[in-house]
Amino acid sequence: MEFKEGDLIMKDKILVGIQHVPNKLDCLVCGNCFQFIESVEYQIGRKLYLQSLGVPSCNGCDEGECSSSSSNNKVRLSEGVIEALMNGELVLPYSDHFPLPSTVRCPGGCEEAYYCSKSCAETDWESSHSLLCTGERSESVSIEALSKFIQHATETNDIFLLAAKTISFIILRYRKLKAAYADRSELSLLLEAWKPISMGYKRRWWDCISFPDDVDRSDDTAFRMQIQQLAFKSLQLLKAAIFDEECEPLFSLEIYGNIIGMFELNNLDLVVASPVEDYFLYIDDLPDPEKEKAEKIARQLLDALGDGYSICCQGTAFYPLQSCINHSCCPNAHAFKRDEDRDGQAAIVTLKPIRKGEEVTISYIDEDLPFEDRQALLEDYGFKCRCNACLEEDPSKK
């Protein structure tokens, strides 16, 4: 099969993914497929309600850098208007053009996970959330210990939440396999449960994490030791919360570090465009006099929301097929989240025509960097690139 430039080669479904913790304050999305839920009115009202409580907005910033510094410049709406938006009494003009699925609560009873459908709720529960739920039906060893793990991950690095979701996924998959194949050994079943995760290239997190700009390069050893200790602390908290003796190998620091390192090297940003932004853009594009009438309320809401009205769902996810595609500094495709894909899936799209039998490649790094910088970054992936671009630019070949 041949592809033209711009063709969709395939879509890749998330194996495990999370919404970044600060972003949860701005966007209510399904905990399984990450599409926005409830209604445009509810999304707006929820933002305004949290603003009124002084909760900082992520506002598209980097994780951990959220600020409420601009909130003083926003127009404040009455509590009655905010409540009417959230309970459905106030229906915005043309909002029926942007329907969203109703919210389905977590089957375990926690107040941390919400879904777009019963199907998504059940899928997430059966694949990982039953062990990570803090509700009364949780299957964790200790809800108190789980809460401590979640707090530590929230305060340090939410990549630990993704690691926990992965380990829970493997444990629950192992239990299903054991029920179906009682005659097989525990080790063979655990290896089978591990298979979906085995696709991604792995390296210990503290060995491959990008060096922060504000850390002196001479402190490399101390920095990586600090990261290793952070992972060890997280693992001990997780072990207290969901440990399964038959899956004990998963709770070694080596495995935990490699799972997180896999995310560091293979993950794609999870981005789902906001229907709230789409709604306001739709109002702005209306012809007169419809626009004039709709803008009377839309303008008040925009002034109250400030720049935060357009915040999209932001997270990180592991896509198994994308992780198997080889690298090239002159790739013929790229993997990314398209705005039109509201379900969290990633798209592999061609950058140039691809002939039948030609390998599909993507770039793991910024391919516009100089040769030496590219090679240095690719060392984290454990190989020396010998694509056409690198062979042409390699000074040792000249």
Disulfide bonds with the S-S distance in Angstrom:
none
